[in-house]
C-alpha cells in the first residue's frame, strides 16, 4: 500500500453529529490530498456515517473501521495506529475542527524546528470541568468563518496558552489534538495502554512514556482547533479519571507523577524542581527511597508514610513497626492510589516531620482523604513499649 505523509486518525462513539462537521472541515484542508489519509475508528455502526465518508472519498483517502467491541478509547487509537501509513500521525477527537492551513503549519514545524518531536495543538471552546446536559451546534458556516481565515474565535481559551508547560510537558498532553512521528511510536512500542477504561489519564500516561523514551514534546502555538460542544458529565469523568490515575501511579512510582495527580499540572510544573532537589537530598542522606507501606494489621488497613526502602524495595527503617506488608510504593504522599477513606489509620514516620510545612500541607490534604486517623508513628511505638 502507498505510504502517506500524514495520517489523520479519529475515533467515534456517540459523536455522529459532531463528526459530520469534523469530516467537512478535514475535506477543506489546504494540502496535497495525495499526501494525506483519514482513518475513522467507529464503535457504533451508522449508515449515515458510512454514506458521509463515501461522499468525501472521491477527493481524499478516507476509510472507516467499524467495531462492535465495548468502547475503549485506547484500543480505538491503537487500531488507528496499526492502520496508519503516514510518516506522521495526527490524533484528533471526533469533535475537533481544524483551520484550513493546519497541515501546512504542522509540516513547517517539522521541517524547520524539530523533525522528530510530538507536537501539541491548542484548543478553543474546551472546558472539561463543566457538565453539559444539552447543546446545539451553530450552523457550520459560523465555524467555517474562523477556519477559512485563520481567525481565532472568542471562545474559552486553552489554559495551556497562558501557563508554563516546559518542566513537565507530558502532563499537558491532551490527545484531542497531537501529532507524533509514526516510526517513533512503532520503534519504541508506544501504544496506548488498553487497561485504562472510561475517561481521562490514558493520554497523559501515554505522553509520559513518550517523554521518558527521549522524544521531545513541543507546544506549537501556530496550530489550533475549535472544540465542538457535546454532552459531558464532569462528575462521572472526574471519578473515572481518578481511577485511571491510580493505575498510572501504580505503573510509575515517580515524584512528578504523584505531584501532577495531587497538586495539579500547573502547580506541579512550577514546584517540581524544588521538590525534586529537596527529596533527592533527603533520600541520599537516609540511604534509600522515601516510600509508603500498606499493611494489614489484624483486621485493620494501615498505611505508613515516609518509610525508607533499599534498592530491592525492602523496608530499611528502624522506626518502622508494621507487619503483613501488602504493598510498598516509592511515593512521598502527595497523591496515592487508594480510594477515599481506604485506611483505618495512617502513621507518619519520623522522617515526615522534617518536611517543609508547605510540603506537609499538600500531603496532609491527601492523607485526610484516605483516613480519619493520622498519627505519628513514634506514638505507636511508645504505646507498644
C-alpha positions as CSV (number, residue, x, y, z in Angstrom):
1,X,0.0,0.0,0.0
2,X,1.1,3.5,-0.8
3,X,2.6,5.4,2.2
4,X,1.4,8.9,3.1
5,X,3.0,11.9,4.7
6,X,0.2,12.4,7.2
7,X,-2.4,10.1,8.7
8,X,-5.3,11.9,10.4
9,X,-6.9,9.5,12.9
10,X,-10.0,9.9,15.0
11,X,-12.3,7.8,17.0
12,X,-16.1,7.9,17.2
13,X,-18.6,6.8,19.9
14,X,-21.9,8.7,20.0
15,X,-20.5,11.7,18.2
16,X,-22.1,11.3,14.7
17,X,-23.5,14.8,14.5
18,X,-20.2,16.4,15.5
19,X,-18.3,14.1,13.3
20,X,-20.2,15.4,10.2
21,X,-18.7,18.8,10.9
22,X,-15.3,17.4,11.5
23,X,-15.2,15.5,8.2
24,X,-16.3,18.6,6.4
25,X,-13.5,20.7,8.0
26,X,-11.0,18.0,7.1
27,X,-12.2,17.9,3.5
28,X,-11.4,21.7,3.2
29,X,-7.8,21.4,4.4
30,X,-5.3,23.2,2.1
31,X,-2.9,20.4,1.4
32,X,-2.0,17.9,-1.3
33,X,-4.6,15.3,-0.9
34,X,-2.3,12.6,-2.2
35,X,-0.1,13.0,0.9
36,X,-3.0,12.6,3.4
37,X,-5.2,9.9,4.6
38,X,-8.1,10.0,7.1
39,X,-8.9,7.0,9.3
40,X,-12.0,6.8,11.4
41,X,-12.4,4.1,14.0
42,X,-16.1,4.0,15.0
43,X,-17.5,2.0,17.9
44,X,-21.0,2.2,16.6
45,X,-22.3,1.3,13.1
46,X,-24.1,4.1,11.2
47,X,-25.3,4.1,7.6
48,X,-25.3,7.9,7.8
49,X,-21.6,7.9,8.8
50,X,-20.7,5.4,6.1
51,X,-22.5,7.4,3.4
52,X,-20.9,10.6,4.6
53,X,-17.4,9.1,4.3
54,X,-18.3,7.9,0.8
55,X,-19.3,11.4,-0.1
56,X,-15.7,12.7,0.6
57,X,-13.8,9.6,-0.5
58,X,-13.6,10.8,-4.2
59,X,-11.5,13.8,-3.1
60,X,-9.3,12.4,-0.3
61,X,-8.2,9.0,1.0
62,X,-10.7,8.2,3.8
63,X,-11.6,4.9,5.4
64,X,-13.7,3.8,8.3
65,X,-13.2,0.8,10.6
66,X,-16.4,-0.2,12.5
67,X,-16.1,-2.3,15.7
68,X,-18.8,-3.8,17.8
69,X,-16.5,-4.2,20.8
70,X,-17.0,-2.4,24.1
71,X,-15.9,1.2,23.8
72,X,-12.2,1.7,24.8
73,X,-10.5,4.9,23.6
74,X,-7.1,3.4,24.0
75,X,-7.9,0.4,21.9
76,X,-9.6,2.6,19.3
77,X,-6.4,4.7,19.0
78,X,-4.2,1.6,18.8
79,X,-6.4,0.3,15.9
80,X,-5.8,3.6,14.1
81,X,-2.1,3.5,14.7
82,X,-1.9,0.0,13.2
83,X,-3.8,1.1,10.1
84,X,-2.0,4.3,9.6
85,X,0.5,4.6,6.7
86,X,1.6,8.2,7.3
87,X,5.0,9.4,8.3
88,X,3.3,11.5,10.9
89,X,0.0,10.6,12.8
90,X,-2.3,13.5,13.6
91,X,-4.6,12.5,16.5
92,X,-7.8,14.4,16.8
93,X,-11.1,13.8,18.6
94,X,-14.4,13.4,16.9
95,X,-15.4,17.0,17.8
96,X,-12.3,18.9,16.6
97,X,-12.5,21.4,13.7
98,X,-9.1,22.3,12.2
99,X,-8.3,25.5,10.2
100,X,-7.6,25.1,6.5
101,X,-3.8,25.7,6.9
102,X,-3.3,23.3,9.8
103,X,-1.4,20.6,8.0
104,X,1.0,23.2,6.4
105,X,1.8,24.6,9.8
106,X,2.4,21.1,11.2
107,X,4.9,20.3,8.4
108,X,6.5,23.8,8.7
109,X,7.3,23.0,12.3
110,X,8.7,19.5,11.4
111,X,10.7,20.9,8.5
112,X,12.1,24.0,10.3
113,X,12.1,23.4,14.1
114,X,12.1,19.7,15.2
115,X,11.5,16.8,12.8
116,X,11.2,14.1,15.5
117,X,9.1,15.6,18.2
118,X,5.5,15.3,19.4
119,X,3.6,18.4,18.5
120,X,0.7,19.6,20.7
121,X,-2.0,21.9,19.3
122,X,-4.2,24.3,21.3
123,X,-8.0,24.3,21.7
124,X,-10.7,26.9,21.8
125,X,-14.1,26.1,23.3
126,X,-13.0,23.3,25.6
127,X,-13.9,23.1,29.3
128,X,-13.6,19.7,30.9
129,X,-14.8,21.0,34.3
130,X,-18.3,21.9,33.1
131,X,-21.1,19.4,32.7
132,X,-23.2,19.7,29.5
133,X,-26.7,18.4,29.5
134,X,-27.9,19.9,26.3
135,X,-26.1,21.5,23.4
136,X,-26.8,22.6,19.9
137,X,-24.1,23.4,17.3
138,X,-24.3,26.5,15.3
139,X,-24.5,26.3,11.6
140,X,-21.3,25.1,10.0
141,X,-20.8,28.5,8.3
142,X,-20.3,30.0,11.7
143,X,-17.2,27.9,12.4
144,X,-16.1,28.0,8.8
145,X,-15.6,31.7,9.0
146,X,-12.9,31.1,11.6
147,X,-11.4,28.1,10.0
148,X,-11.1,29.5,6.5
149,X,-9.5,32.8,7.7
150,X,-7.2,31.5,10.4
151,X,-9.3,33.7,12.8
152,X,-9.2,32.6,16.4
153,X,-12.7,32.5,17.9
154,X,-13.8,34.3,21.0
155,X,-14.3,31.1,23.0
156,X,-12.9,29.5,26.1
157,X,-9.1,29.8,25.8
158,X,-7.0,26.7,26.3
159,X,-5.2,27.4,29.7
160,X,-2.0,25.9,28.4
161,X,-1.6,29.1,26.3
162,X,-1.1,31.2,29.4
163,X,1.0,28.9,31.6
164,X,4.5,27.5,31.6
165,X,4.4,23.8,30.4
166,X,8.1,23.4,29.9
167,X,9.1,21.4,33.0
168,X,6.5,18.5,32.9
169,X,5.3,18.8,29.3
170,X,3.7,15.3,29.3
171,X,1.2,16.5,31.9
172,X,-0.3,18.9,29.4
173,X,-0.7,16.4,26.5
174,X,-4.4,16.0,25.5
175,X,-4.9,13.7,22.6
176,X,-7.8,15.9,21.4
177,X,-5.1,17.4,19.1
178,X,-1.5,16.0,18.9
179,X,0.9,14.9,16.2
180,X,3.6,12.2,16.5
181,X,6.1,10.6,14.1
182,X,4.7,7.1,13.4
183,X,8.1,5.5,13.4
184,X,8.7,6.7,17.0
185,X,5.5,5.0,18.2
186,X,6.3,1.7,16.5
187,X,10.0,1.6,17.2
188,X,9.5,2.4,20.9
189,X,6.3,0.3,21.3
190,X,4.5,3.4,22.4
191,X,0.9,2.2,22.0
192,X,-1.9,3.3,24.4
193,X,-2.4,1.2,27.5
194,X,-5.8,-0.5,27.0
195,X,-6.0,-1.2,30.7
196,X,-7.4,2.3,31.1
197,X,-11.2,2.5,30.9
198,X,-13.6,5.4,30.8
199,X,-12.5,9.0,30.6
200,X,-9.1,10.5,31.4
201,X,-5.4,9.9,32.2
202,X,-4.8,7.5,29.4
203,X,-3.4,10.3,27.2
204,X,-1.0,11.8,29.7
205,X,0.2,8.4,30.7
206,X,1.0,7.7,27.1
207,X,2.7,11.1,26.8
208,X,4.7,10.3,29.9
209,X,6.1,7.2,28.2
210,X,6.8,9.2,25.1
211,X,8.7,11.8,27.1
212,X,10.6,9.2,29.0
213,X,11.7,7.5,25.8
214,X,13.5,10.7,24.8
215,X,11.1,12.2,22.4
216,X,10.7,16.0,22.7
217,X,7.2,17.4,23.4
218,X,6.7,20.7,21.7
219,X,3.7,23.1,22.1
220,X,3.2,24.6,18.6
221,X,1.3,27.8,19.1
222,X,0.6,28.1,15.4
223,X,-1.7,25.1,15.3
224,X,-5.1,25.3,17.0
225,X,-8.6,24.0,16.6
226,X,-12.2,24.5,17.7
227,X,-13.6,22.0,20.2
228,X,-17.3,21.4,19.5
229,X,-19.7,21.0,22.5
230,X,-21.0,17.6,23.5
231,X,-22.8,16.0,26.4
232,X,-20.5,15.7,29.4
233,X,-20.9,14.5,33.0
234,X,-18.0,16.2,34.7
235,X,-18.6,14.4,38.0
236,X,-18.5,11.0,36.3
237,X,-15.5,12.0,34.3
238,X,-13.7,13.1,37.4
239,X,-14.3,9.7,39.1
240,X,-13.1,7.8,36.0
241,X,-10.1,10.0,35.7
242,X,-9.2,9.4,39.3
243,X,-9.4,5.6,39.0
244,X,-7.3,5.8,35.8
245,X,-4.7,7.9,37.5
246,X,-4.4,5.4,40.3
247,X,-3.4,2.9,37.6
248,X,-0.9,5.4,36.2
249,X,0.6,6.0,39.6
250,X,1.0,2.2,40.2
251,X,2.8,1.9,36.9
252,X,5.0,4.9,37.5
253,X,6.1,5.4,41.2
254,X,7.7,8.8,40.4
255,X,7.5,12.2,42.2
256,X,6.5,14.1,39.1
257,X,3.5,11.7,38.5
258,X,2.2,12.0,42.1
259,X,2.7,15.7,42.1
260,X,0.6,16.2,38.9
261,X,-2.1,14.0,40.5
262,X,-2.1,15.7,43.9
263,X,-1.2,19.3,43.1
264,X,-2.5,19.7,39.6
265,X,-0.5,20.1,36.4
266,X,0.3,23.9,36.7
267,X,1.4,23.9,40.3
268,X,3.4,20.7,39.8
269,X,5.1,22.2,36.8
270,X,6.1,25.2,39.0
271,X,7.2,23.3,42.1
272,X,8.8,20.2,40.6
273,X,12.5,21.1,40.6
274,X,12.4,22.5,44.1
275,X,10.7,19.4,45.4
276,X,12.8,17.0,43.4
277,X,16.0,18.6,44.8
278,X,14.8,18.5,48.3
279,X,13.6,14.9,48.4
280,X,16.6,13.7,46.4
281,X,18.9,15.1,49.0
282,X,16.8,13.7,51.8
283,X,16.9,10.2,50.2
284,X,20.7,10.4,49.8
285,X,21.1,11.4,53.5
286,X,18.9,8.4,54.6
287,X,20.3,5.9,52.1
288,X,17.2,4.8,50.3
289,X,13.9,5.8,48.6
290,X,11.2,7.5,50.5
291,X,8.1,5.4,50.2
292,X,4.7,4.4,51.7
293,X,3.9,1.0,53.0
294,X,0.4,-0.5,53.1
295,X,0.0,-3.1,55.8
296,X,-2.7,-5.3,57.2
297,X,-2.6,-5.4,61.0
298,X,-5.3,-7.7,62.2
299,X,-8.4,-6.6,60.5
300,X,-7.2,-3.0,60.1
301,X,-5.8,-1.5,56.9
302,X,-2.8,0.7,57.9
303,X,-0.5,3.0,55.9
304,X,3.0,4.1,56.9
305,X,4.1,7.4,55.2
306,X,7.8,8.3,54.9
307,X,9.5,4.9,55.3
308,X,12.9,4.3,53.7
309,X,13.4,1.3,51.4
310,X,16.6,-0.1,49.8
311,X,17.2,-0.8,46.1
312,X,15.3,-4.1,46.4
313,X,12.3,-2.1,47.6
314,X,12.7,-3.7,51.1
315,X,12.0,-1.5,54.1
316,X,15.2,-0.4,55.7
317,X,13.9,1.8,58.5
318,X,14.5,1.1,62.2
319,X,11.4,3.2,63.2
320,X,9.1,1.0,61.1
321,X,6.9,-1.3,63.2
322,X,4.4,-2.6,60.7
323,X,3.7,-6.2,59.7
324,X,1.9,-8.1,57.0
325,X,3.1,-5.7,54.3
326,X,0.7,-5.6,51.3
327,X,2.2,-3.0,49.0
328,X,5.2,-0.6,49.0
329,X,5.1,2.3,46.7
330,X,8.0,4.7,46.1
331,X,5.8,7.7,46.7
332,X,6.0,10.7,49.0
333,X,2.3,11.0,49.7
334,X,1.1,13.9,47.5
335,X,-1.2,11.5,45.7
336,X,-1.7,7.8,46.5
337,X,-3.5,5.1,44.5
338,X,-6.3,4.4,47.0
339,X,-10.0,5.3,47.2
340,X,-11.4,7.7,49.8
341,X,-11.3,6.5,53.4
342,X,-9.4,3.4,52.5
343,X,-7.3,3.2,55.7
344,X,-8.3,2.7,59.3
345,X,-5.2,4.6,60.4
346,X,-2.2,6.3,58.8
347,X,1.1,6.6,60.6
348,X,3.6,9.3,59.7
349,X,7.2,8.3,60.2
350,X,9.8,10.5,61.9
351,X,11.3,11.5,58.5
352,X,7.9,13.1,57.7
353,X,8.5,15.7,60.4
354,X,11.5,17.0,58.6
355,X,9.5,18.0,55.5
356,X,8.8,21.7,55.0
357,X,5.4,22.9,56.2
358,X,4.3,23.8,52.7
359,X,5.0,20.2,51.5
360,X,3.3,18.7,54.6
361,X,0.2,20.8,53.9
362,X,-0.2,19.1,50.5
363,X,0.5,15.7,51.9
364,X,-1.9,16.1,54.8
365,X,-4.7,17.0,52.4
366,X,-4.2,13.6,50.6
367,X,-3.9,11.7,53.9
368,X,-7.1,13.2,55.2
369,X,-8.8,12.0,52.1
370,X,-7.6,8.4,52.9
371,X,-8.3,8.2,56.6
372,X,-9.9,9.9,59.6
373,X,-6.9,8.9,61.8
374,X,-3.4,10.2,61.2
375,X,-1.0,9.5,64.0
376,X,2.8,10.0,64.3
377,X,4.5,6.6,64.2
378,X,6.5,7.4,67.4
379,X,3.2,7.5,69.3
380,X,2.5,3.9,68.3
381,X,6.0,2.8,69.3
382,X,5.6,4.4,72.8
383,X,2.2,2.8,73.2
384,X,3.7,-0.6,72.4
385,X,6.6,-0.3,74.9
